[in-house]
Protein backbone atom coordinates (compact mmCIF):
# COMPACT_ATOMS: atom_id res chain seq x y z
CA UNK A 1 0.00 0.00 0.00
CA UNK A 2 1.41 3.42 -0.91
CA UNK A 3 0.72 4.87 2.52
CA UNK A 4 3.05 2.33 4.10
CA UNK A 5 5.64 2.21 1.32
CA UNK A 6 5.68 5.89 0.48
CA UNK A 7 7.88 7.15 3.30
CA UNK A 8 11.00 5.81 4.95
CA UNK A 9 11.23 2.61 2.94
CA UNK A 10 13.97 2.04 0.39
CA UNK A 11 13.16 -0.60 -2.18
CA UNK A 12 15.95 -0.05 -4.70
CA UNK A 13 17.84 -3.18 -3.53
CA UNK A 14 14.72 -5.33 -3.67
CA UNK A 15 13.40 -4.75 -7.14
CA UNK A 16 13.00 -2.48 -10.11
CA UNK A 17 9.38 -3.02 -11.19
CA UNK A 18 6.30 -1.45 -9.63
CA UNK A 19 2.78 -2.36 -10.70
CA UNK A 20 -0.05 -0.03 -9.73
CA UNK A 21 -3.31 -1.96 -9.70
CA UNK A 22 -5.13 0.35 -7.31
CA UNK A 23 -4.23 4.01 -7.51
CA UNK A 24 -4.14 6.56 -4.73
CA UNK A 25 -5.65 10.02 -5.15
CA UNK A 26 -2.66 11.47 -3.29
CA UNK A 27 0.05 12.83 -5.58
CA UNK A 28 2.48 12.84 -2.66
CA UNK A 29 1.98 9.13 -1.96
CA UNK A 30 2.07 8.28 -5.66
CA UNK A 31 5.34 10.13 -6.27
CA UNK A 32 6.98 8.95 -3.06
CA UNK A 33 6.09 5.32 -3.71
CA UNK A 34 7.54 5.53 -7.22
CA UNK A 35 10.65 7.21 -5.83
CA UNK A 36 11.29 4.32 -3.42
CA UNK A 37 12.54 2.29 -6.40
CA UNK A 38 14.14 5.02 -8.46
CA UNK A 39 16.82 6.36 -6.13
CA UNK A 40 20.54 6.26 -5.45
CA UNK A 41 21.80 2.68 -5.32
CA UNK A 42 19.37 1.38 -7.92
CA UNK A 43 21.35 -0.61 -10.49
CA UNK A 44 18.47 -1.72 -12.72
CA UNK A 45 16.15 0.19 -15.01
CA UNK A 46 13.00 1.08 -13.08
CA UNK A 47 9.73 0.16 -14.78
CA UNK A 48 6.40 1.40 -13.42
CA UNK A 49 3.25 -0.22 -14.82
CA UNK A 50 -0.33 0.98 -14.35
CA UNK A 51 -3.22 -1.45 -14.70
CA UNK A 52 -6.12 0.77 -15.71
CA UNK A 53 -9.42 -0.47 -17.05
CA UNK A 54 -11.22 1.67 -19.60
CA UNK A 55 -14.21 3.68 -18.34
CA UNK A 56 -13.38 3.18 -14.65
CA UNK A 57 -12.49 5.48 -11.79
CA UNK A 58 -8.84 4.59 -12.39
CA UNK A 59 -8.87 6.73 -15.54
CA UNK A 60 -10.15 9.65 -13.47
CA UNK A 61 -7.48 9.07 -10.82
CA UNK A 62 -4.68 9.02 -13.43
CA UNK A 63 -5.99 12.26 -14.95
CA UNK A 64 -6.23 13.85 -11.50
CA UNK A 65 -2.69 12.78 -10.59
CA UNK A 66 -1.39 14.17 -13.87
CA UNK A 67 -3.18 17.48 -13.34
CA UNK A 68 -1.96 17.72 -9.74
CA UNK A 69 1.61 17.12 -10.91
CA UNK A 70 1.31 19.85 -13.56
CA UNK A 71 -0.07 22.33 -11.01
CA UNK A 72 2.64 21.41 -8.51
CA UNK A 73 5.39 21.83 -11.12
CA UNK A 74 3.98 25.20 -12.20
CA UNK A 75 3.85 26.38 -8.59
CA UNK A 76 7.45 25.34 -7.98
CA UNK A 77 8.61 27.13 -11.13
CA UNK A 78 6.69 30.24 -10.10
CA UNK A 79 8.29 30.26 -6.66
CA UNK A 80 11.75 29.80 -8.21
CA UNK A 81 11.13 32.72 -10.56
CA UNK A 82 9.93 34.90 -7.70
CA UNK A 83 13.02 34.04 -5.64
CA UNK A 84 15.28 34.91 -8.58
CA UNK A 85 13.53 38.24 -9.08
CA UNK A 86 13.91 39.05 -5.39
CA UNK A 87 17.58 38.08 -5.51
CA UNK A 88 18.20 40.39 -8.48
CA UNK A 89 16.39 43.25 -6.72
CA UNK A 90 18.45 42.78 -3.56
CA UNK A 91 21.70 42.96 -5.55
CA UNK A 92 20.80 46.31 -6.84
N, C-alpha and C positions, 0 to 999 in steps of 0.2 A: 504494500500500500504506500502511495507517495507520501502520506503524512509521517510514516515511520521511516521511510528511506530517504526522505528529502533533506534531512539535516543531520550532520554529524556521522554519516556513514559513508565510508569510501569503498567503492565496489570495483575500482579499476583493476585490482589484482584478481578479481573473481569472475570477470566476464567482460564481454564487449558488445553484447546484444541486449537491447531492451525492447520488450513488446508491450505496448499499451493496448489493453483490451477493455479497459474501463477508465475513461478520462476523468480528470479532476477539473473543476471550474477554476481552480486557483492557478494563476500564472506562476506565482512564486513556487508552489509545490511542483508544478510541471517542469519548470526550468531547473530547479534544484535537483530533482530526481534524475533528469537527463545529465546534469553536470556530475553526478556521482560516478558515472562511468568515464566521462570525457574530461580527465584531469591529469595533472602531472603524475607520471608513473605508468600511465596506460601505454602498453606496447602494441596493441592491436587497433585496427580500424574500428571505430565505434559505429554501430548500426542501430538506429532506432526505428522500429516498425509501429504503425498504428493500425489496429483492426477496427475499421469503421464501416458500418452497414449503411447503405443508401437509405435516405428518408428516415433517419433515426435522430435521436437527441445528440448522438455522438457527432454528427455533422455540425450541429449548432455549437457544441462545445469547442470543436476545432476552430470554427470561425471566430468564436468569442476569444479563445486563447490567442489567435493570430491578431485580432484587433487590439487586445490588451497589450500585446508585445509591441505593436506599432505605436500605440499611444505612449507606452513607457519609454521606448526609444526616442520618440519625438520630445518628450519631457526632458530626458537626460541631455539631449543635444541642445535644447533651449537653455537649460541651466548652465551648460558648458559655455555657450555663447555669451550669456549674461555675465558669467565670471570673467571671461576674457575682456569684455567691454569694460567692466569695473577695474580690471587690472591695468588696462591701457589708460583709463581716466586717472588712476592713482599715480601713474608714472609721469603724467604731465601733459 
